[in-house]
Amino acid sequence: MNIGAAHGDEVATHEIMKKPNILLLFSDQHNAGVLGCEGHPDVKTPALDRLACTGVRFTRAYCQDGICVPSRASMMTGQYPRTVGVLYNTDPAPMPERFEPLPAMLRRNGYRTGAFGKRHMPRSLDGGWDIACTTLTANHDPSDEYYREWIEQRGKQDAFLRDWRAETGGAHAAPMASLLSDLAPEETMEAYTAQKTIAFLEDAAQGDRPFFAWCSFYRPHQPYTPLPMYADMYEPSKIRMPDSLREPAENLPPLLQHYRSNEKPPWCLGRAAENEDLYRMYIAYYYALVTEIDHHVDAVISALERLGLADNTIVIYTSDHGDFVGAHGMIEKIAHGHNIYEDTLRVPLIVSWPGKARRGAVVDDLVELVDLYPTLLDMAGIDPPDKPYSLPGRSLTPTLVEGAALGREYAVSENWSQVSVIGRDHKLGVWIAPPKAMSERPRHRISGFRDFGDMLFDRNTDPLELTNIAGKPEAAAVEKDLRAKLAEWEKKTPADGKDAWCGS
């Protein structure tokens, strides 16, 4: 496909051959706690649990924005959303020439690059792929091949559209965007993503260049439409419900309160409050989708081993953001109404590097997705890009290899309405003025936040984040410290991208 700049001919062949392969296994909207290796009481993820046993699992990794496109753009550029200028799914990247996305950077340094599944990036930043196959449309992800054409050729477009309309069907949407799929196991978006990734690995095994493969599953993002074979693993009546399911709606920010009272599908939380079976169905189907991803993760890793590639391949599993999975009585992520809750900001992060990274290590240092860019460059022995902005993230390599403490005092995640600073023990969410470019959004998305007030949680005494202690005398010292840390971060973090498109 040759999307983006060609790889550099100046890179010597023997230097290229020494570089490690990179396999980035990725999912959309995977709540970090929904993993067997996290101690989840119900979910089954044997492949990801095995991956964690071969590498390092980070228990406090955070995305830079709790919504798809901004999180992915941040991760792939190694910059914070305000620097890239992408804080919402529809935002452009106003100054793309100031960044070199990770695949373009790796390709320029001798890597063969392939992306399979959902990329969902601003088009101006989606470059550097030798081959790309997507589960989105050409309007979102210009590619060599499209799942929707592939599934139509197999005569299963109606079955796919039935699933899709569980969320998008308006009055005909399914309650909680949840129903069982009629697709065959080999026909789902996840199966397609794995199949195309494995084909790329098979080609790579015949070549002499290292590879970077982004295997990006669409699930467990809604619509929650699992195959019966995975749904049958989870009896809704027997799964453990979130302890915060019945949290009073008035505790929540305004838009989340609005969703909690909604009676119409797909997000009929008002009905679910009266009929818990709706919650149970949604949560069971979410778990089923996670287990399907796990199945395909196993297939891809098994292909690595079969092809003799495993020993020289860095394998990473992570996600762009989380899902409430019923916590706070919520569904999905509702990213335009908050950017603070652990359920949506904390992401799974597992890194396996055979012969280099420690095996079975668990690290609770504060980690951010912007750390992946400098980490992979470090692992591959590649210098940072010669661009206007230095990389704000930190290489995780010393932590992976030696167990060195990362030493980060706080992490930051932001969207256009709320920026959160996450400390070791507390988390502060500060509402910020929506940029001018958001002024035409539906009114309920940008009103009422300031009246609601900022949010502060004590993660030690209140791990479910039920009690907002912002403005409380007993929390004054902690709040002052976190506000100072946020001011420090804002001072050193360029907001050129945000300012360029919001008219500031």
C-alpha positions in Angstrom: 0.0 0.0 0.0 2.9 2.3 0.8 1.0 4.7 3.0 3.5 7.3 4.0 7.2 7.7 3.6 9.4 4.9 2.3 11.8 3.2 4.5 15.3 4.6 4.5 17.8 3.0 2.1 20.6 4.4 4.3 19.9 1.8 7.0 22.5 -0.9 6.6 21.2 -4.5 6.0 23.1 -6.0 8.9 21.8 -3.3 11.3 18.2 -3.9 10.2 18.5 -7.7 10.7 19.5 -7.2 14.3 16.5 -5.2 15.3 13.6 -7.0 17.2 10.3 -7.6 15.6 7.3 -5.8 17.2 3.8 -7.2 17.5 1.3 -4.7 19.1 -1.8 -6.6 20.1 -4.5 -4.0 20.7 -8.2 -3.9 21.6 -10.7 -1.2 21.8 -12.3 -0.4 25.2 -10.9 -3.1 27.4 -11.4 -2.4 31.1 -8.0 -3.2 32.7 -9.6 -5.2 35.5 -11.4 -7.6 33.1 -8.5 -10.1 32.9 -7.9 -13.3 34.7 -4.4 -12.2 35.6 -5.9 -9.2 37.3 -7.8 -11.6 39.6 -11.2 -11.1 38.0 -13.6 -13.6 39.4 -15.5 -14.5 36.2 -13.7 -13.6 33.0 -11.6 -16.2 31.1 -8.4 -14.9 29.4 -6.0 -17.8 29.4 -3.9 -16.5 26.5 -3.4 -13.1 27.9 -2.7 -14.6 31.3 0.1 -16.7 29.7 1.5 -13.6 28.0 1.7 -11.9 31.4 3.6 -14.9 32.8 6.2 -14.5 30.0 6.6 -10.7 30.5 5.8 -7.7 32.6 2.3 -6.6 33.5 1.8 -3.0 34.4 -1.1 -2.5 36.8 -1.3 1.3 36.7 -1.1 2.2 33.0 -3.3 5.1 31.8 -4.5 6.3 28.5 -4.1 10.0 27.6 -7.8 10.4 26.6 -10.7 8.1 27.4 -11.9 7.9 23.8 -10.7 6.1 20.7 -9.1 8.6 18.2 -7.4 10.9 20.6 -6.0 8.0 22.6 -4.6 6.3 19.4 -3.3 9.6 18.0 -1.5 10.3 21.3 0.0 6.8 21.5 1.2 6.7 17.9 2.8 10.2 18.0 4.1 9.9 21.6 2.5 13.2 22.4 -0.3 14.4 24.7 -3.7 15.2 23.0 -3.4 19.0 23.5 -0.1 18.9 21.6 -1.4 16.8 18.7 -4.7 18.8 18.7 -6.9 15.7 18.9 -9.1 15.6 22.0 -12.3 14.2 20.4 -13.0 11.5 17.8 -13.9 14.1 15.0 -10.9 16.4 15.7 -8.4 16.9 12.9 -4.7 17.0 13.6 -4.1 20.7 12.6 -0.3 20.4 12.3 0.5 16.8 11.2 3.9 17.8 9.8 5.2 18.4 13.3 4.9 14.6 14.2 6.3 11.4 12.8 3.9 8.6 13.7 5.4 5.4 15.1 4.9 3.2 12.0 6.4 5.8 9.7 9.4 6.2 12.1 9.9 2.4 12.2 9.5 2.0 8.4 12.1 4.7 7.8 14.4 2.7 10.0 14.0 -0.6 8.0 10.9 -2.1 9.4 8.2 -3.7 7.3 4.9 -2.4 8.7 1.4 -3.8 8.7 -1.9 -2.7 10.3 -4.8 -5.1 10.6 -8.2 -4.2 12.2 -9.4 -0.9 13.5 -6.8 1.9 13.2 -9.2 4.9 13.7 -6.6 7.6 13.5 -6.8 11.2 12.0 -6.0 10.5 8.3 -3.1 13.0 8.4 -1.4 11.0 11.1 -2.2 7.5 9.7 1.0 6.9 7.7 3.9 4.5 7.3 2.1 1.3 6.5 3.3 -1.2 3.9 0.0 -2.9 4.1 -3.3 -2.2 5.8 -6.5 -4.1 6.2 -9.3 -2.5 8.2 -12.5 -3.3 9.9 -13.7 0.3 9.4 -14.7 2.0 6.1 -12.5 3.8 3.6 -13.7 7.1 5.0 -12.1 6.3 8.3 -9.2 4.0 7.4 -8.0 4.1 3.8 -6.6 0.6 3.3 -5.7 -2.2 0.9 -8.6 -4.3 2.0 -11.8 -3.8 3.9 -13.6 -6.2 6.2 -17.0 -5.0 5.1 -16.3 -5.9 1.5 -14.8 -9.2 2.6 -17.9 -10.1 4.6 -20.2 -9.0 1.8 -18.3 -11.3 -0.6 -19.2 -14.2 1.8 -22.9 -13.4 1.7 -23.0 -12.4 5.3 -23.5 -8.7 5.1 -27.0 -8.9 6.6 -25.7 -10.8 9.6 -23.0 -8.2 10.1 -25.4 -5.3 9.8 -27.8 -6.9 12.3 -24.9 -6.8 14.8 -24.0 -3.2 13.9 -27.5 -2.0 14.2 -27.7 -3.2 17.8 -26.0 0.1 18.6 -26.8 2.3 15.6 -30.4 1.2 14.7 -32.1 4.0 16.5 -35.6 2.9 17.6 -34.6 -0.6 16.4 -31.4 -0.8 18.4 -31.0 -3.6 21.0 -31.3 -2.9 24.7 -27.9 -2.1 26.0 -26.6 -2.5 22.4 -26.5 -6.2 23.3 -27.5 -9.3 21.3 -26.1 -12.6 20.1 -24.4 -12.6 16.7 -25.4 -14.8 13.8 -22.0 -14.7 12.2 -19.8 -17.8 12.1 -16.7 -17.9 14.3 -14.4 -17.3 11.3 -16.4 -14.4 10.1 -16.2 -11.9 12.9 -14.2 -8.7 12.8 -11.9 -10.3 15.4 -11.3 -13.4 13.3 -10.6 -11.3 10.2 -8.1 -9.2 12.1 -6.3 -12.2 13.4 -6.3 -13.9 10.0 -4.8 -10.9 8.3 -2.2 -10.5 11.0 -1.1 -14.1 10.7 -0.8 -13.9 6.9 1.5 -10.9 7.4 3.6 -12.8 9.9 3.9 -15.7 7.4 5.2 -13.3 4.7 7.5 -11.7 7.2 9.0 -15.0 8.1 10.2 -15.4 4.5 11.9 -11.9 4.5 15.0 -10.4 6.0 13.5 -7.2 7.5 12.1 -6.8 11.0 8.4 -6.2 11.2 6.0 -4.0 13.1 2.5 -5.5 13.1 -0.4 -3.7 14.7 -3.2 -6.3 15.3 -6.0 -4.0 16.4 -9.3 -5.7 17.4 -12.5 -3.8 17.3 -13.9 -5.4 20.4 -14.9 -5.4 23.3 -16.2 -2.0 22.1 -19.9 -1.9 21.6 -22.2 -3.1 20.0 -21.9 -6.0 22.4 -22.7 -8.8 20.0 -20.7 -11.9 21.0 -20.9 -15.3 19.3 -23.1 -17.8 21.3 -20.0 -20.1 21.8 -18.4 -17.4 24.0 -21.6 -16.1 25.5 -22.4 -19.6 26.7 -19.3 -19.4 29.0 -21.0 -16.7 31.1 -24.3 -17.3 32.7 -25.7 -13.8 33.4 -27.4 -14.8 36.6 -24.2 -16.1 38.1 -21.7 -13.3 37.3 -20.6 -11.0 40.0 -22.1 -7.5 39.7 -20.0 -4.4 40.2 -20.0 -3.1 43.8 -20.8 0.4 42.5 -23.7 -0.6 40.3 -26.3 1.1 42.5 -24.3 4.3 43.1 -26.8 7.2 43.4 -26.9 9.0 40.0 -26.5 12.4 41.7 -22.9 11.5 42.6 -22.1 11.5 38.9 -21.3 14.3 36.4 -24.3 15.8 34.6 -24.1 13.8 31.3 -23.7 10.5 33.2 -26.7 11.4 35.2 -28.6 12.0 32.0 -27.6 8.5 30.7 -28.6 6.9 34.0 -32.2 8.1 33.5 -32.4 7.2 29.8 -35.2 4.8 28.9 -34.6 4.3 25.2 -32.3 1.7 23.6 -29.5 1.3 23.2 -28.4 3.0 26.4 -31.6 2.3 28.4 -30.0 2.5 31.8 -33.3 3.8 33.3 -34.9 0.5 32.3 -31.9 -1.5 33.5 -32.2 0.1 37.0 -35.6 -1.6 37.2 -34.5 -4.8 35.4 -31.1 -5.9 36.5 -31.2 -8.7 33.9 -30.3 -6.0 31.3 -27.1 -5.1 33.1 -26.3 -8.8 33.5 -26.8 -9.4 29.8 -24.5 -6.5 28.8 -21.8 -7.4 31.3 -21.9 -11.1 30.3 -21.6 -10.2 26.6 -18.8 -7.8 27.3 -16.9 -10.7 29.0 -17.7 -12.9 26.1 -16.1 -10.4 23.6 -13.0 -10.2 25.8 -12.7 -14.0 25.7 -13.1 -14.0 21.9 -10.2 -11.5 21.6 -8.2 -13.8 23.9 -8.9 -16.7 21.6 -7.5 -14.8 18.6 -4.5 -13.5 20.7 -3.7 -17.1 21.2 -3.9 -17.8 17.5 -1.6 -14.9 16.6 1.0 -15.8 19.3 0.9 -19.5 18.2 1.6 -18.4 14.7 4.7 -16.5 15.9 5.9 -19.6 17.6 5.1 -21.9 14.6 7.0 -19.6 12.3 10.1 -19.4 14.5 9.6 -15.7 15.1 8.8 -15.7 18.8 12.3 -15.5 20.2 13.0 -12.1 18.4 9.6 -10.5 18.8 8.5 -8.0 21.3 4.8 -8.7 22.1 2.7 -5.9 23.7 -1.0 -6.1 24.6 -2.9 -2.9 25.5 -6.0 -1.0 24.7 -7.0 2.6 23.9 -9.3 3.1 26.9 -11.7 1.1 29.1 -15.4 0.5 29.6 -17.5 1.0 32.7 -18.8 -2.6 32.6 -21.6 -1.6 34.9 -19.5 0.3 37.4 -21.3 3.5 38.7 -24.3 2.0 37.0 -22.8 3.0 33.6 -22.3 1.4 30.3 -19.8 2.0 27.5 -17.4 4.9 28.2 -19.5 8.2 27.8 -16.2 9.9 27.1 -17.8 13.3 26.3 -19.2 13.6 29.8 -16.1 12.9 32.0 -12.4 11.9 31.9 -11.6 10.7 35.4 -13.0 7.3 36.3 -10.5 4.4 36.7 -12.8 2.1 34.7 -12.3 4.1 31.5 -8.8 5.6 32.0 -6.8 2.6 33.2 -5.8 0.2 30.5 -4.2 -3.3 30.4 -0.5 -3.2 29.5 1.6 -6.4 29.1 5.0 -6.4 27.5 6.9 -9.6 26.7 10.5 -9.4 25.3 12.0 -12.9 25.2 15.5 -13.1 26.7 15.4 -9.4 27.8 12.3 -8.5 29.8 11.7 -10.1 33.2 9.2 -13.0 33.2 6.0 -12.8 35.3 6.9 -9.4 36.8 4.1 -7.1 38.1 4.8 -3.4 38.2 2.6 -0.8 39.9 4.5 2.3 38.8 2.4 5.0 37.1 2.7 4.4 33.3 1.2 6.3 30.4 0.5 5.2 26.8 2.8 7.9 25.6 5.6 5.8 27.1 5.2 3.2 24.3 6.7 5.3 21.5 10.0 6.0 23.3 10.1 2.5 24.7 9.9 0.9 21.3 12.5 3.2 19.8 14.7 2.4 22.8 14.2 -1.4 22.3 14.9 -1.1 18.5 18.0 1.2 19.0 16.4 4.0 17.1 17.0 7.7 17.9 13.9 9.9 18.6 12.4 11.8 15.6 13.9 15.1 14.6 10.7 17.1 15.2 9.7 20.3 17.1 8.5 18.4 20.2 10.6 16.2 22.4 8.9 12.9 23.5 7.3 13.5 26.9 7.0 9.8 27.7 9.6 7.6 29.4 11.2 4.5 28.1 10.0 1.5 30.1 13.0 -0.6 29.1 15.0 -0.2 32.4 11.8 -1.3 34.2 11.2 -4.2 31.9 14.8 -5.5 32.0 16.2 -4.5 35.3 13.1 -3.8 37.5 14.2 -0.1 37.8 11.5 2.1 39.3 10.0 4.4 36.7 9.7 7.2 39.3 6.8 9.0 37.9 4.9 11.1 40.5 1.8 11.6 38.5 0.1 10.7 35.2 -2.2 12.9 33.2 -5.2 12.2 31.0 -7.4 14.8 29.3 -10.3 15.4 27.0 -11.9 18.6 25.9 -14.0 18.9 29.0 -11.9 17.4 31.9 -8.2 16.9 32.6 -7.3 14.5 35.4 -4.0 14.3 37.3 -3.4 10.8 38.8 -1.1 10.5 41.7 0.0 7.5 43.7 -2.9 7.7 46.1 -5.3 10.4 44.8 -6.9 11.5 41.5 -8.1 15.0 40.7 -10.4 15.8 37.8 -10.6 19.5 36.8 -13.3 20.7 34.4 -11.9 22.9 31.6 -13.7 25.3 29.2 -14.7 23.6 26.0 -12.8 25.0 23.0 -14.7 27.2 20.6 -14.8 24.4 18.0 -17.1 22.5 20.3 -19.7 25.2 20.6 -22.0 23.5 18.1 -22.0 20.2 20.0 -25.3 19.1 21.6 -25.9 21.4 24.6 -26.0 18.7 27.2 -22.4 17.7 26.4 -20.9 21.1 27.3 -23.1 22.5 30.1 -23.4 21.9 33.8 -19.9 20.7 34.5 -18.7 23.8 36.3 -21.8 23.9 38.5 -21.1 20.2 39.4 -17.6 21.0 40.5 -14.2 19.4 40.2 -13.7 15.8 41.4 -11.1 14.3 43.8 -10.9 10.7 45.0 -8.8 8.9 47.5 -7.8 5.7 45.8 -6.7 4.0 49.0 -9.8 4.5 51.1 -12.3 4.8 48.2 -11.1 2.5 45.4 -14.5 2.5 43.8 -14.4 6.3 43.4 -17.7 6.9 45.1 -16.9 9.9 47.4 -15.9 13.2 45.9 -13.7 15.0 48.4 -12.9 18.0 46.3 -13.2 21.2 48.4 -13.3 19.2 51.7 -11.1 20.7 54.4 -9.6 17.3 55.2 -8.4 17.0 51.6 -7.2 20.6 51.1 -3.4 19.7 51.3 -3.8 16.8 48.8 -5.9 18.9 46.4 -3.5 21.8 46.5 -0.6 19.4 45.7 -2.4 17.8 42.7 -3.4 21.2 41.4 0.2 22.3 41.6 1.2 19.1 39.7 -1.4 19.8 37.0 -0.1 23.4 36.7 3.4 22.1 36.3 2.3 19.7 33.6 0.3 22.4 31.7 3.4 24.7 31.8 5.7 22.1 30.2 3.2 20.5 27.8 2.7 22.4 24.5 -0.9 23.1 23.7 -0.1 24.3 20.1 -2.4 21.7 18.5 -5.4 22.4 20.7 -5.0 26.1 20.2 -4.6 25.8 16.4 -8.1 24.3 15.9 -10.1 25.7 18.8 -9.7 29.3 17.8 -7.9 30.3 21.0 
